[in-house]
Amino acid sequence: MATETDISAELTARQEGMLPGQLELVWKEVSNGRAHGSFVVAKQHLAPNGYLHAASIIALADSACGYGCMASLPDGAANFTTIELKANYLGSAKLGETVTCAATLKHGGRSTQVWDAEVVNAASGKTIALFRCTQMILYPR
């Protein structure tokens, strides 16, 4: 099922009305083993204290890894679910700045995938979060 085809446009359309769509996540590339996305920091990405909300970063990184997983499912797999995630926060971004994420497949097994993602403040070029997650591969019953 893994494909070299870029499915970013399809996934962008499918997220309409769901959390990734509400956060206006944009996908540059989603294909076997990788995903690249971004958002421009707007009010909905902020915590009440005016700083970028950690959950906005998680939404971007987890969506990138999840979308990448969808494009990288082994033959016979039907879907996936996240079973573990971890993030280290190193910085932030301000209103109007672009936050980017590059996710890469580190382990692609039949029952699990492990993904790493780096989240960057495009204005400064600085890494603002490092993210890792494990996906459980689901098969039809």
Stockholm file with secondary structure:
# STOCKHOLM 1.0

chainA/1-141         MATETDISAELTARQEGMLPGQLELVWKEVSNGRAHGSFVVAKQHLAPNGYLHAASIIALADSACGYGCMASLPDGAANFTTIELKANYLGSAKLGETVTCAATLKHGGRSTQVWDAEVVNAASGKTIALFRCTQMILYPR
#=GR chainA/1-141 SS CCCSSCCHHHHHHHTTTSHHHHTTCEEEEEETTEEEEEEECCGGGBCTTSSBCHHHHHHHHHHHHHHHHHTTCCTTCCEEEEEEEEEEECCCCCTTCEEEEEEEEEEECSSEEEEEEEEEETTTTEEEEEEEEEEEEECCC
#=GC SS_cons         CCCSSCCHHHHHHHTTTSHHHHTTCEEEEEETTEEEEEEECCGGGBCTTSSBCHHHHHHHHHHHHHHHHHTTCCTTCCEEEEEEEEEEECCCCCTTCEEEEEEEEEEECSSEEEEEEEEEETTTTEEEEEEEEEEEEECCC
//
